[in-house]
Amino acid sequence: TPTFIIAGITATKVVLSLLAPMLSSSPERVVVLLGAANGFSFITGAVIGAYLLRKKLGLLGMRSLAKTSLWALGSAVAGAAAAWVLSWIIQAIMGDFLLGTLGSVGYLLFLGVLGVFFLIVTGLVLSRSGLPEVQNLGQALTRIPGMHRFIRPNSKISLDVGEVSEQDFSTQLAAS
């Protein structure tokens, strides 16, 4: 399967790269078309891979995958929007001091606060999704002392991943 994917990527890249100078209206546009050729070649590889996997394994549960992907995208957009609003508020209140006076340290603090805020908002949105994967992550996070007060996963809808024996766990630790 990887051979067919790489062959499709390479063939697409070669054909589109050869066409780029012929289709370009100016030499500066050739670079843009070569970048597009590279991108389209990876799209071709993804399509070939999806086709071959579906042919070999059957239906891959694309509806469930799409639902999870849309929740992840939506939560990331919500987190980014909330962080963007927070950045405007921070800049309005203490922008000159934080970003001007403190210099690089101020930017580091600014981005650190925005990053943590983004993760919190994204996590809150995902926690409302009811996705089994998120419930498993919630169960893992409740092992951190004090987190069980804030995170309450629903074990009824989480994925059953089984138990890890001490033998398996110590083997995994020894391997890493």
C-alpha positions in Angstrom: 0.0 0.0 0.0 2.7 2.6 0.8 4.3 1.9 -2.5 1.2 2.8 -4.4 0.7 5.9 -2.3 4.3 7.1 -2.9 4.0 6.3 -6.6 0.8 8.4 -6.9 2.4 11.3 -5.0 5.5 11.1 -7.2 3.6 10.8 -10.5 1.3 13.7 -9.6 4.2 15.9 -8.5 6.3 15.2 -11.7 3.4 15.8 -14.1 2.3 19.0 -12.3 5.8 20.2 -12.0 6.4 19.8 -15.7 3.2 21.6 -16.5 4.0 24.5 -14.1 6.4 26.5 -16.4 4.0 26.0 -19.4 0.9 27.2 -17.6 2.6 30.1 -15.8 2.1 33.6 -17.1 5.4 34.8 -15.5 8.5 33.3 -14.0 7.5 34.4 -10.5 4.3 32.4 -10.8 6.2 29.2 -11.4 7.1 29.0 -7.7 3.5 29.3 -6.7 2.5 26.5 -9.1 5.3 24.3 -7.9 3.9 24.7 -4.4 0.5 23.9 -5.6 1.9 20.8 -7.4 3.4 19.6 -4.1 0.1 20.1 -2.2 -2.0 18.4 -4.9 0.5 15.4 -4.9 -0.2 14.9 -1.2 -3.9 15.1 -1.7 -3.5 12.4 -4.4 -1.6 10.3 -1.9 -4.4 10.7 0.7 -7.1 9.7 -1.8 -5.1 6.7 -3.0 -4.5 5.6 0.7 -8.2 6.0 1.6 -9.2 4.0 -1.5 -6.8 1.2 -0.7 -7.6 1.1 3.0 -11.3 1.0 2.2 -10.8 -1.8 -0.4 -8.7 -3.8 2.0 -10.5 -3.2 5.3 -14.0 -2.3 4.2 -15.9 0.7 5.7 -13.8 2.6 8.1 -16.5 4.3 10.1 -16.1 7.6 8.3 -19.3 9.0 9.9 -17.8 8.6 13.4 -14.5 10.1 12.2 -16.3 13.0 10.6 -18.2 13.7 13.8 -15.1 13.6 15.9 -13.2 15.8 13.4 -16.0 18.4 13.3 -16.1 18.6 17.1 -12.3 19.0 17.3 -12.4 21.7 14.6 -15.4 23.5 16.2 -13.7 23.4 19.7 -10.5 24.7 18.2 -12.3 27.6 16.5 -14.1 28.4 19.7 -10.8 28.3 21.7 -9.0 30.5 19.1 -11.9 33.0 19.0 -11.9 33.2 22.8 -8.1 33.6 23.0 -8.3 36.3 20.3 -10.8 38.2 22.4 -8.7 37.8 25.5 -5.6 39.0 23.6 -7.5 42.2 22.7 -8.5 42.7 26.3 -5.0 42.1 27.6 -3.5 44.5 25.0 -6.1 47.2 25.9 -5.4 46.9 29.6 -1.6 46.4 29.8 -0.3 46.2 26.2 2.4 48.8 26.4 3.8 47.5 29.7 3.5 43.8 28.8 4.6 43.9 25.2 6.7 47.0 25.3 8.5 47.4 28.6 9.0 43.7 29.3 10.0 42.9 25.7 10.5 39.2 25.0 9.5 38.1 28.5 6.3 40.0 28.1 5.5 38.3 24.8 6.3 34.9 26.4 3.9 35.6 29.3 1.3 36.9 26.9 1.5 33.8 24.7 1.6 31.5 27.7 -1.6 33.0 29.1 -3.3 32.8 25.7 -2.2 29.2 25.2 -3.5 28.0 28.6 -6.8 29.9 28.0 -7.1 28.3 24.5 -6.7 24.9 26.0 -9.2 25.5 28.7 -11.9 26.8 26.3 -11.2 24.0 23.8 -11.4 21.4 26.6 -14.7 22.8 27.9 -16.2 22.7 24.4 -15.0 19.2 23.9 -16.3 18.1 27.3 -19.8 18.9 26.1 -19.4 16.8 22.9 -20.1 13.4 24.5 -17.3 11.8 22.4 -16.0 8.6 23.8 -12.4 9.7 23.1 -12.8 12.8 25.2 -14.3 10.7 28.1 -11.2 8.5 28.1 -9.0 11.6 28.2 -11.1 12.9 31.1 -10.6 9.6 32.9 -6.8 9.9 32.4 -6.8 13.5 33.6 -8.7 12.7 36.8 -5.7 10.7 38.0 -3.9 14.0 38.5 -4.4 15.1 42.1 -7.2 17.6 42.5 -8.5 17.3 38.9 -11.4 15.1 39.9 -13.1 18.2 41.3 -13.2 19.8 37.9 -13.4 16.9 35.5 -16.2 14.3 35.7 -16.0 11.9 32.8 -19.0 9.7 31.9 -17.6 6.2 32.1 -20.7 4.7 30.4 -19.8 6.2 27.0 -16.0 6.0 27.2 -14.2 3.5 25.0 -13.3 0.2 26.6 -9.5 0.0 26.4 -9.1 -2.9 28.8 -6.7 -3.2 31.7 -2.9 -3.1 31.5 -1.2 -5.8 33.6 1.8 -4.8 35.7 3.9 -7.1 33.4 2.8 -5.2 30.3 3.3 -1.9 31.9 6.9 -2.7 33.1 7.7 -4.0 29.7 6.5 -0.8 28.1 8.6 1.3 30.6 11.7 -0.8 29.9 11.3 -0.4 26.2 11.2 3.4 26.4 
